[in-house]
């Protein structure tokens, strides 16, 4: 969408500046910096990524029909932290370069089969505007669907829809269509007039001339001074490079495209501009933050005091806590970031990753792709040992889920450290001393096997399989997941997400697989996953060592039983946990979720402080 188009969208509407839900502990203005038209030119691709990596951009809009889309998709997948929108396109405005629709839509194209150049009538291009022709709504729908499907196939982290040159809102019927598609694909449409009211944001533009790079800088900084605390704003422009490619780009009435868009790139990467934003306590946010953040509510005075005492105790015990977030009744009521923690920074999950892998198995079961009673060796006939032992033959998916696969000790470290090792083959060739289902042994490679099975039956890595089913509906973006040498997500470790994403997962479990009124995962799966299926012991500890170590059911949260890649806890809670202090604690009796990130070796001491200070303060 062009600068002029967005102004038209809000023309006649009062600025809508309502209080934000809030992110973290800042009360300053919240600002989206949006770069449009990635995919249109190589110069745009390079500039958009540069503005994100070394500048102030938070959201990039990509055009699936444009010629440089393949490279754009590759670059965006390499930078999962940037918020990505699909820029729905039905116009091709430039004279020397054109793009065509992905589908057959004769009402939207000129005599050469290219999209019409203009949306509204333009005397320089008579008869070549969408609004001057009898456009067909069904053709727009099929074209938008094709663009959405292509974009999601290549860039699964896309979080929202936007419109190039008013494509999503030039007519009420089109706006309604886009709203329906947004709901269907879990991709909020952010370029509708109603979207500004729905998501509580306003357009912020240059305050003054933007003809030159110097003008842009001065007018942008002047705009920053008008932003009000605790309100949401969105700024749009189109970065590119002033090079030979862009010097050929233009249309009648806008000929200095190359120079103009280099000025935008200079603005977005200007160190002084970044400093001015920081000086004004302006928080740079994304559309995903704006549209899919958890709601906030005030903590009770009792909880506020309890959190203060908890943080004092954390400091006294020298626990390196990075973040804590407390939800009750689906609302964030406390959130703090310390040490290395940051509200917008993905944190290593370690074994919290396991719960996400098990959830992928749950979706595959729900879709009839596998059963928990399926034999593991049936998925890997070429990796099995020459002689299959009776215990290996009995091994089922449910045994991997419950850490009862039959290994006497965890082979993960040895297998992972072996160079050029096929992890699946190495796992299956490790002796299975126990009958599956009879002996608990914490086994991260067992979770890797689950990841490999999901990839086998779906044809997708777990991270990609979960995007449309879990991540996109919950608004979890900016995800990274480590892979094995064979290109399989590690499953049992290696996931990086934000604190609020952990909280969303906890709330999803608390709500029995439901999200915003939709049952994403069957309630029966959540019930099975959170039920104890086998007696548990701490990782690396053998049952006969418990007495010597003084570990009892009364004092340990590691002896409460194990479900599907989740631990039962004291206080009738269930949790996902990861080494060094990563927790998603679900408390059904309190209708609450508590999550932490940290670098704390003694995780029992960490959770003890939560039980001592925070749990009693939850009504």
GINORQUI-V805791 format. One record per residue. N is the residue number from 1. PHI is phi in degrees with one decimal (NA if undefined). Layout:
# GINORQUI-V805791
<<N/PHI> <N/PHI>>
This chain:
# GINORQUI-V805791
<<1/NA> <2/-80.2> <3/-58.3> <4/-68.4> <5/-65.4> <6/-65.4> <7/-64.6> <8/-63.6> <9/-59.8> <10/-96.3> <11/-58.9> <12/85.9> <13/-107.0> <14/-67.2> <15/-60.1> <16/-103.1> <17/-127.6> <18/-96.4> <19/-62.8> <20/-81.4> <21/-64.2> <22/93.7> <23/-124.8> <24/69.2> <25/-117.3> <26/-100.6> <27/-113.5> <28/-76.2> <29/-63.5> <30/-110.8> <31/-134.2> <32/-89.9> <33/-107.6> <34/-111.1> <35/-107.4> <36/-99.7> <37/76.6> <38/-65.0> <39/99.9> <40/-73.1> <41/-145.3> <42/-64.9> <43/-62.7> <44/-71.9> <45/-58.0> <46/-63.1> <47/-66.8> <48/-62.7> <49/-68.0> <50/-62.3> <51/-66.5> <52/-81.9> <53/-70.6> <54/-125.1> <55/-140.1> <56/-113.9> <57/-62.8> <58/-120.0> <59/-138.9> <60/-125.8> <61/-102.5> <62/-113.7> <63/-103.1> <64/-73.4> <65/-90.9> <66/-80.1> <67/-66.4> <68/-99.9> <69/-62.1> <70/-55.3> <71/-67.6> <72/-58.9> <73/-61.1> <74/-62.2> <75/-64.1> <76/-70.3> <77/-67.6> <78/-76.5> <79/-128.4> <80/-66.7> <81/-75.5> <82/-81.5> <83/-77.4> <84/-119.9> <85/-116.3> <86/-87.0> <87/-91.0> <88/-61.5> <89/-130.5> <90/-136.8> <91/-133.2> <92/-137.3> <93/-83.5> <94/-86.9> <95/-77.0> <96/-100.2> <97/-143.5> <98/-133.8> <99/-133.0> <100/-111.5> <101/-70.5> <102/-81.4> <103/-124.3> <104/-81.6> <105/-141.4> <106/-60.4> <107/-76.1> <108/-111.9> <109/-125.1> <110/-86.9> <111/-67.4> <112/-96.4> <113/87.0> <114/-89.0> <115/-55.5> <116/-56.3> <117/-74.3> <118/-123.7> <119/-89.3> <120/-104.3> <121/-54.0> <122/-136.3> <123/-61.2> <124/-77.6> <125/-135.5> <126/-60.7> <127/74.8> <128/-113.9> <129/-117.3> <130/-54.8> <131/-70.6> <132/-88.9> <133/-119.1> <134/-85.7> <135/-66.0> <136/-111.9> <137/-63.1> <138/-63.3> <139/-68.6> <140/-63.2> <141/-63.7> <142/-64.9> <143/-71.0> <144/-61.7> <145/-61.7> <146/-63.0> <147/-66.1> <148/-63.3> <149/-63.0> <150/-64.4> <151/-64.9> <152/-67.1> <153/-62.1> <154/-99.1> <155/-136.3> <156/-63.1> <157/-82.0> <158/-53.4> <159/-113.9> <160/-160.0> <161/-113.9> <162/-135.0> <163/-125.7> <164/-80.9> <165/54.6> <166/69.5> <167/-62.7> <168/-95.6> <169/-149.4> <170/-76.7> <171/-149.4> <172/-56.1> <173/-67.3> <174/-68.4> <175/-60.5> <176/-67.0> <177/-58.9> <178/-63.4> <179/-60.7> <180/-66.0> <181/-65.2> <182/-60.3> <183/-68.1> <184/-64.2> <185/-98.1> <186/55.9> <187/-128.5> <188/-53.9> <189/-93.1> <190/-102.2> <191/-106.8> <192/-97.8> <193/-57.3> <194/-65.2> <195/-63.2> <196/-64.6> <197/-74.9> <198/-63.3> <199/-106.2> <200/59.3> <201/-139.9> <202/-126.5> <203/-80.9> <204/-120.0> <205/-116.6> <206/-58.5> <207/-99.1> <208/129.5> <209/-66.4> <210/-130.0> <211/-71.3> <212/-113.1> <213/-60.9> <214/-65.1> <215/-60.3> <216/-59.1> <217/-60.2> <218/-64.7> <219/-71.4> <220/-67.2> <221/-65.2> <222/-63.8> <223/-62.4> <224/-58.0> <225/-66.9> <226/-93.2> <227/-74.0> <228/-100.5> <229/-58.5> <230/61.5> <231/-128.6> <232/-109.3> <233/-137.2> <234/-137.6> <235/-116.0> <236/-122.8> <237/-158.7> <238/-124.9> <239/-76.2> <240/-162.2> <241/-111.4> <242/-86.0> <243/-136.8> <244/-60.0> <245/-60.2> <246/-73.8> <247/-66.6> <248/-88.5> <249/-98.0> <250/168.1> <251/-145.2> <252/-58.3> <253/101.6> <254/-145.7> <255/-101.4> <256/-93.8> <257/-60.1> <258/-59.8> <259/-65.8> <260/-61.1> <261/-79.0> <262/-64.3> <263/-61.3> <264/-67.7> <265/-59.1> <266/-61.1> <267/-63.4> <268/-67.7> <269/-110.2> <270/-76.8> <271/-58.4> <272/-65.4> <273/-61.9> <274/-61.1> <275/-64.6> <276/-64.7> <277/-65.5> <278/-65.2> <279/-60.9> <280/-92.1> <281/56.6> <282/-87.3> <283/-95.8> <284/-83.5> <285/-124.5> <286/-112.0> <287/-63.0> <288/-63.7> <289/-60.8> <290/-70.0> <291/-96.6> <292/-131.5> <293/-71.5> <294/-67.7> <295/-67.0> <296/-109.6> <297/-145.8> <298/-75.9> <299/-75.6> <300/-68.2> <301/-54.7> <302/-63.2> <303/-69.3> <304/-57.5> <305/-65.3> <306/-65.5> <307/-64.1> <308/-60.3> <309/-66.1> <310/-61.8> <311/-65.8> <312/-65.5> <313/-67.3> <314/-59.4> <315/-65.5> <316/-62.1> <317/-89.3> <318/57.0> <319/-83.1> <320/-86.8> <321/-80.0> <322/-101.0> <323/-163.3> <324/-143.2> <325/-136.6> <326/-120.2> <327/-114.4> <328/-145.7> <329/54.6> <330/79.6> <331/-121.6> <332/-75.0> <333/-115.1> <334/-157.8> <335/-157.1> <336/-143.2> <337/-120.6> <338/-136.0> <339/49.5> <340/-82.7> <341/-73.5> <342/-152.0> <343/-61.9> <344/-108.4> <345/-110.2> <346/-60.7> <347/-119.5> <348/-62.8> <349/-96.3> <350/47.8> <351/-79.1> <352/-58.7> <353/-53.0> <354/-58.8> <355/-65.3> <356/-69.6> <357/-64.5> <358/-62.3> <359/-65.2> <360/-62.3> <361/-61.0> <362/-60.0> <363/-64.5> <364/-65.0> <365/-64.6> <366/-61.7> <367/-89.9> <368/74.6> <369/-84.3> <370/-161.0> <371/-127.6> <372/-68.9> <373/-92.3> <374/-64.3> <375/-75.4> <376/-63.6> <377/-66.0> <378/-67.3> <379/-89.1> <380/-134.9> <381/-60.8> <382/-84.0> <383/-104.6> <384/-74.1> <385/-65.6> <386/-59.4> <387/-115.1> <388/-91.1> <389/-71.8> <390/-56.9> <391/-68.2> <392/-62.8> <393/-61.5> <394/-83.4> <395/-62.1> <396/-120.3> <397/-56.3> <398/-62.8> <399/-70.9> <400/-65.0> <401/-62.4> <402/-103.6> <403/56.4> <404/-127.9> <405/-70.6> <406/120.0> <407/-71.5> <408/-79.8> <409/-135.6> <410/-73.3> <411/-87.1> <412/-59.0> <413/-61.0> <414/-64.2> <415/-68.3> <416/-67.2> <417/-83.4> <418/-79.0> <419/-70.8> <420/57.4> <421/-84.1> <422/-85.1> <423/-61.9> <424/-61.8> <425/-62.1> <426/-64.8> <427/-62.5> <428/-68.6> <429/-92.7> <430/-80.2> <431/-55.5> <432/-103.1> <433/-74.0> <434/-115.4> <435/-68.3> <436/-53.9> <437/91.2> <438/-112.6> <439/-139.2> <440/-84.3> <441/-142.0> <442/-60.6> <443/-144.5> <444/-67.6> <445/-67.7> <446/-62.8> <447/-70.5> <448/-57.6> <449/-61.5> <450/-61.8> <451/-61.6> <452/-65.1> <453/-66.4> <454/-59.4> <455/-65.6> <456/-63.0> <457/-85.9> <458/-104.6> <459/75.9> <460/-130.5> <461/-63.9> <462/-55.1> <463/-60.7> <464/-73.9> <465/-63.8> <466/-80.9> <467/-55.9> <468/-72.7> <469/-90.5> <470/-130.2> <471/-62.8> <472/-67.6> <473/-59.2> <474/-83.7> <475/76.6> <476/-99.1> <477/-130.4> <478/66.6> <479/-87.9> <480/-129.5> <481/-139.3> <482/-61.1> <483/-125.5> <484/-79.2> <485/-59.1> <486/-89.4> <487/77.5> <488/-113.7> <489/-54.4> <490/-60.8> <491/78.2> <492/-85.1> <493/-164.6> <494/89.9> <495/-88.1> <496/-124.7> <497/-141.9> <498/-89.5> <499/-56.6> <500/-66.2> <501/-65.3> <502/-61.3> <503/-64.0> <504/-61.3> <505/-62.3> <506/-61.0> <507/-66.9> <508/-60.6> <509/-68.5> <510/-59.5> <511/-87.4> <512/57.5> <513/83.9> <514/-102.7> <515/-146.9> <516/51.4> <517/83.2> <518/-110.8> <519/-85.0> <520/-77.2> <521/-128.6> <522/-55.5> <523/-56.9> <524/-61.3> <525/-67.6> <526/-61.6> <527/-60.9> <528/-66.2> <529/-66.1> <530/-99.4> <531/-90.9> <532/-72.9> <533/-107.2> <534/-159.2> <535/-64.1> <536/-116.8> <537/-137.1> <538/-58.3> <539/-56.0> <540/81.0> <541/-108.7> <542/-92.2> <543/-53.2> <544/-71.5> <545/-91.8> <546/-61.4> <547/-62.7> <548/-61.6> <549/-85.0> <550/72.2> <551/-93.6> <552/-130.4> <553/-60.1> <554/-73.5> <555/-109.7> <556/-123.6> <557/-89.5> <558/-104.8> <559/-117.7> <560/-99.2> <561/105.5> <562/-130.8> <563/-101.6> <564/-94.5> <565/61.1> <566/-141.9> <567/-97.7> <568/-76.4> <569/-124.0> <570/-63.6> <571/64.5> <572/55.4> <573/-103.2> <574/-137.1> <575/-146.6> <576/-101.5> <577/-140.1> <578/-133.8> <579/-47.8> <580/68.7> <581/103.7> <582/-92.1> <583/-134.7> <584/-122.8> <585/-105.9> <586/-108.1> <587/-118.1> <588/-58.9> <589/-67.9> <590/-103.8> <591/50.5> <592/-138.4> <593/-135.5> <594/-125.3> <595/-127.3> <596/-139.1> <597/-124.0> <598/-169.8> <599/-131.7> <600/-121.9> <601/-69.6> <602/-88.3> <603/-74.4> <604/-67.4> <605/-63.6> <606/-63.7> <607/-72.1> <608/-60.8> <609/-67.2> <610/-64.4> <611/-64.8> <612/-73.5> <613/-106.3> <614/-86.8> <615/-55.6> <616/-65.2> <617/-88.1> <618/-90.9> <619/-67.3>>
